[in-house]
Amino acid sequence: MDREHVKGAADKAKGAIKETAGKVTGDRSLEAEGKVDKVKGEAHKAAGDAKDAVRKATS
């Protein structure tokens, strides 16, 4: 697991917590912020996957 995958997992977890907290408290801003963090996490995961694919292809 490289840095991108770790960052992605952290962002997704943080986003899930914020989104849930926003739903529970009725804070739509916090809920939206959580969704954005989850998308960032997915982007980092995709970048990590792409790096892994390049490493495998060049090995």
ROSEVO-611753 format. One record per atom (N, C-alpha, C): residue number from 1; residue in three letters; x, y, z. Coordinates in pm, whole numbers, plus 32768, in hexadecimal, padded with zeros to 4 digits. Example, Ala and Ser with C-alpha at 12.3 -4.5 7.8 and 13.67 -1.06 7.14 Angstrom:
2
+-----+------+------+------+------+
! pos ! code !    X !    Y !    Z !
+-----+------+------+------+------+
!   1 !  ALA ! 8527 ! 7DC7 ! 830C !
!   1 !  ALA ! 84CE ! 7E3E ! 830C !
!   1 !  ALA ! 8528 ! 7EB6 ! 830C !
!   2 !  SER ! 8505 ! 7F1F ! 82C4 !
!   2 !  SER ! 8557 ! 7F96 ! 82CA !
!   2 !  SER ! 850A ! 8003 ! 8313 !
+-----+------+------+------+------+
// end
This chain:
59
+-----+------+------+------+------+
! pos ! code !    X !    Y !    Z !
+-----+------+------+------+------+
!   1 !  MET ! 8056 ! 7F8B ! 8000 !
!   1 !  MET ! 8000 ! 8000 ! 8000 !
!   1 !  MET ! 805A ! 807B ! 8000 !
!   2 !  ASP ! 8046 ! 80D1 ! 7F9E !
!   2 !  ASP ! 8099 ! 8148 ! 7F96 !
!   2 !  ASP ! 8053 ! 81C1 ! 7FD3 !
!   3 !  ARG ! 8096 ! 8231 ! 7FC9 !
!   3 !  ARG ! 8065 ! 82AD ! 8007 !
!   3 !  ARG ! 7FDB ! 82D7 ! 7FD3 !
!   4 !  GLU ! 7FC5 ! 82C7 ! 7F52 !
!   4 !  GLU ! 7F44 ! 82EE ! 7F18 !
!   4 !  GLU ! 7ED1 ! 829A ! 7F50 !
!   5 !  HIS ! 7EE8 ! 8219 ! 7F5F !
!   5 !  HIS ! 7E80 ! 81C2 ! 7F95 !
!   5 !  HIS ! 7E61 ! 81E6 ! 8027 !
!   6 !  VAL ! 7EC9 ! 8203 ! 8074 !
!   6 !  VAL ! 7EB6 ! 8227 ! 8100 !
!   6 !  VAL ! 7E68 ! 82AB ! 810A !
!   7 !  LYS ! 7E90 ! 830C ! 80BB !
!   7 !  LYS ! 7E4C ! 838E ! 80BA !
!   7 !  LYS ! 7DBA ! 837C ! 8090 !
!   8 !  GLY ! 7DA3 ! 8329 ! 802D !
!   8 !  GLY ! 7D1B ! 8310 ! 7FFE !
!   8 !  GLY ! 7CC4 ! 82D2 ! 8069 !
!   9 !  ALA ! 7CFB ! 826F ! 80AF !
!   9 !  ALA ! 7CAF ! 822D ! 8119 !
!   9 !  ALA ! 7C8F ! 828F ! 818A !
!  10 !  ALA ! 7CF0 ! 82E3 ! 81AB !
!  10 !  ALA ! 7CDA ! 8345 ! 8216 !
!  10 !  ALA ! 7C6F ! 83AB ! 81EF !
!  11 !  ASP ! 7C76 ! 83DC ! 8174 !
!  11 !  ASP ! 7C12 ! 843D ! 8146 !
!  11 !  ASP ! 7B86 ! 8400 ! 8141 !
!  12 !  LYS ! 7B7E ! 8384 ! 8114 !
!  12 !  LYS ! 7AFB ! 8342 ! 810F !
!  12 !  LYS ! 7AC1 ! 832F ! 819A !
!  13 !  ALA ! 7B14 ! 8307 ! 81F8 !
!  13 !  ALA ! 7AE5 ! 82F5 ! 8281 !
!  13 !  ALA ! 7ABA ! 837A ! 82BF !
!  14 !  LYS ! 7B0B ! 83E0 ! 82AB !
!  14 !  LYS ! 7AEA ! 8465 ! 82DF !
!  14 !  LYS ! 7A68 ! 8497 ! 82A1 !
!  15 !  GLY ! 7A59 ! 8480 ! 8220 !
!  15 !  GLY ! 79E0 ! 84AB ! 81DB !
!  15 !  GLY ! 7964 ! 8463 ! 820D !
!  16 !  ALA ! 7971 ! 83E2 ! 8226 !
!  16 !  ALA ! 7900 ! 8395 ! 8258 !
!  16 !  ALA ! 78D4 ! 83C8 ! 82E1 !
!  17 !  ILE ! 7935 ! 83E7 ! 8335 !
!  17 !  ILE ! 7916 ! 841B ! 83BB !
!  17 !  ILE ! 78D1 ! 84A1 ! 83B1 !
!  18 !  LYS ! 7907 ! 84FB ! 835E !
!  18 !  LYS ! 78CA ! 857F ! 834F !
!  18 !  LYS ! 783E ! 8575 ! 8314 !
!  19 !  GLU ! 782E ! 8521 ! 82B0 !
!  19 !  GLU ! 77AC ! 8512 ! 8270 !
!  19 !  GLU ! 7745 ! 84DF ! 82D4 !
!  20 !  THR ! 776A ! 847B ! 8321 !
!  20 !  THR ! 770E ! 8444 ! 8386 !
!  20 !  THR ! 76EE ! 84AB ! 83F1 !
!  21 !  ALA ! 7754 ! 84F2 ! 8420 !
!  21 !  ALA ! 773E ! 855A ! 8485 !
!  21 !  ALA ! 76E1 ! 85C7 ! 844F !
!  22 !  GLY ! 76F4 ! 85EA ! 83D1 !
!  22 !  GLY ! 769E ! 864E ! 8393 !
!  22 !  GLY ! 760E ! 8620 ! 8389 !
!  23 !  LYS ! 75FA ! 85A2 ! 8368 !
!  23 !  LYS ! 7572 ! 856B ! 8360 !
!  23 !  LYS ! 7530 ! 8569 ! 83E9 !
!  24 !  VAL ! 757A ! 853E ! 844F !
!  24 !  VAL ! 7544 ! 8534 ! 84D6 !
!  24 !  VAL ! 751F ! 85BC ! 850E !
!  25 !  THR ! 7575 ! 861F ! 84F7 !
!  25 !  THR ! 755E ! 86A4 ! 852F !
!  25 !  THR ! 750A ! 86FD ! 84D5 !
!  26 !  GLY ! 74F2 ! 86D1 ! 845A !
!  26 !  GLY ! 74A7 ! 8723 ! 83FC !
!  26 !  GLY ! 74FB ! 8791 ! 83BC !
!  27 !  ASP ! 757E ! 8785 ! 83C7 !
!  27 !  ASP ! 75DA ! 87E8 ! 838F !
!  27 !  ASP ! 75FC ! 87C1 ! 8300 !
!  28 !  ARG ! 75B5 ! 87FC ! 82A2 !
!  28 !  ARG ! 75C8 ! 87D8 ! 8215 !
!  28 !  ARG ! 7653 ! 87FD ! 81E3 !
!  29 !  SER ! 768C ! 8867 ! 8219 !
!  29 !  SER ! 7712 ! 8891 ! 81F2 !
!  29 !  SER ! 7779 ! 8825 ! 8218 !
!  30 !  LEU ! 7770 ! 87F3 ! 8291 !
!  30 !  LEU ! 77CB ! 878B ! 82BF !
!  30 !  LEU ! 77B7 ! 870A ! 826E !
!  31 !  GLU ! 773A ! 86EC ! 8251 !
!  31 !  GLU ! 771A ! 8676 ! 8201 !
!  31 !  GLU ! 7759 ! 8681 ! 8176 !
!  32 !  ALA ! 774D ! 86F6 ! 8138 !
!  32 !  ALA ! 7786 ! 870C ! 80B4 !
!  32 !  ALA ! 781F ! 8706 ! 80B9 !
!  33 !  GLU ! 7858 ! 873C ! 8122 !
!  33 !  GLU ! 78E9 ! 8738 ! 8133 !
!  33 !  GLU ! 7918 ! 86A7 ! 813C !
!  34 !  GLY ! 78CC ! 8655 ! 8181 !
!  34 !  GLY ! 78ED ! 85C8 ! 818C !
!  34 !  GLY ! 78E8 ! 8582 ! 8106 !
!  35 !  LYS ! 7886 ! 85A4 ! 80B5 !
!  35 !  LYS ! 787C ! 8567 ! 8030 !
!  35 !  LYS ! 78F3 ! 858F ! 7FDA !
!  36 !  VAL ! 791E ! 860D ! 7FE6 !
!  36 !  VAL ! 7993 ! 863B ! 7F9A !
!  36 !  VAL ! 7A0F ! 85EE ! 7FC6 !
!  37 !  ASP ! 7A20 ! 85DC ! 8048 !
!  37 !  ASP ! 7A93 ! 8591 ! 807A !
!  37 !  ASP ! 7A92 ! 8501 ! 8047 !
!  38 !  LYS ! 7A1D ! 84C5 ! 803F !
!  38 !  LYS ! 7A14 ! 843C ! 800C !
!  38 !  LYS ! 7A3D ! 8437 ! 7F79 !
!  39 !  VAL ! 7A17 ! 849A ! 7F2C !
!  39 !  VAL ! 7A3E ! 849F ! 7E9F !
!  39 !  VAL ! 7AD6 ! 84B1 ! 7E93 !
!  40 !  LYS ! 7B0E ! 8507 ! 7EE9 !
!  40 !  LYS ! 7BA0 ! 8518 ! 7EEA !
!  40 !  LYS ! 7BE5 ! 8493 ! 7F08 !
!  41 !  GLY ! 7BAC ! 844A ! 7F65 !
!  41 !  GLY ! 7BE4 ! 83C8 ! 7F88 !
!  41 !  GLY ! 7BE3 ! 8369 ! 7F13 !
!  42 !  GLU ! 7B77 ! 8368 ! 7EC9 !
!  42 !  GLU ! 7B6E ! 8313 ! 7E52 !
!  42 !  GLU ! 7BD7 ! 833D ! 7DEA !
!  43 !  ALA ! 7BEC ! 83C0 ! 7DDC !
!  43 !  ALA ! 7C4F ! 83F1 ! 7D7C !
!  43 !  ALA ! 7CDC ! 83C4 ! 7DA3 !
!  44 !  HIS ! 7CFC ! 83CC ! 7E24 !
!  44 !  HIS ! 7D80 ! 839F ! 7E51 !
!  44 !  HIS ! 7D8F ! 8308 ! 7E3B !
!  45 !  LYS ! 7D26 ! 82BE ! 7E54 !
!  45 !  LYS ! 7D2B ! 822D ! 7E3E !
!  45 !  LYS ! 7D43 ! 820F ! 7DAA !
!  46 !  ALA ! 7CFE ! 8257 ! 7D53 !
!  46 !  ALA ! 7D10 ! 8242 ! 7CC3 !
!  46 !  ALA ! 7D9F ! 8264 ! 7C99 !
!  47 !  ALA ! 7DD6 ! 82CF ! 7CD2 !
!  47 !  ALA ! 7E60 ! 82F4 ! 7CB2 !
!  47 !  ALA ! 7EC0 ! 8287 ! 7CE1 !
!  48 !  GLY ! 7EA7 ! 8252 ! 7D56 !
!  48 !  GLY ! 7EFB ! 81E4 ! 7D88 !
!  48 !  GLY ! 7EF0 ! 8169 ! 7D31 !
!  49 !  ASP ! 7E77 ! 814A ! 7D05 !
!  49 !  ASP ! 7E63 ! 80D7 ! 7CAC !
!  49 !  ASP ! 7EAD ! 80EA ! 7C29 !
!  50 !  ALA ! 7EAB ! 8164 ! 7BF4 !
!  50 !  ALA ! 7EEF ! 8183 ! 7B77 !
!  50 !  ALA ! 7F88 ! 8172 ! 7B89 !
!  51 !  LYS ! 7FBC ! 81A2 ! 7BFB !
!  51 !  LYS ! 804A ! 8193 ! 7C15 !
!  51 !  LYS ! 806F ! 80FF ! 7C20 !
!  52 !  ASP ! 801B ! 80B2 ! 7C62 !
!  52 !  ASP ! 8033 ! 8023 ! 7C6D !
!  52 !  ASP ! 8037 ! 7FE0 ! 7BE4 !
!  53 !  ALA ! 7FDB ! 8007 ! 7B8F !
!  53 !  ALA ! 7FD4 ! 7FCC ! 7B08 !
!  53 !  ALA ! 8052 ! 7FED ! 7AB8 !
!  54 !  VAL ! 8083 ! 8067 ! 7AC6 !
!  54 !  VAL ! 80FD ! 808F ! 7A7F !
!  54 !  VAL ! 8175 ! 8040 ! 7AB4 !
!  55 !  ARG ! 817C ! 8032 ! 7B39 !
!  55 !  ARG ! 81EB ! 7FE5 ! 7B74 !
!  55 !  ARG ! 81EA ! 7F54 ! 7B44 !
!  56 !  LYS ! 8174 ! 7F19 ! 7B3E !
!  56 !  LYS ! 816A ! 7E8E ! 7B11 !
!  56 !  LYS ! 818E ! 7E81 ! 7A7D !
!  57 !  ALA ! 8164 ! 7EE4 ! 7A2F !
!  57 !  ALA ! 817F ! 7EDE ! 799F !
!  57 !  ALA ! 8214 ! 7EF0 ! 7980 !
!  58 !  THR ! 8259 ! 7F3B ! 79D4 !
!  58 !  THR ! 82E6 ! 7F54 ! 79BA !
!  58 !  THR ! 8342 ! 7EF1 ! 79FF !
!  59 !  SER ! 830B ! 7E96 ! 7A4D !
!  59 !  SER ! 835E ! 7E33 ! 7A95 !
!  59 !  SER ! 837B ! 7DBC ! 7A3E !
+-----+------+------+------+------+
// end
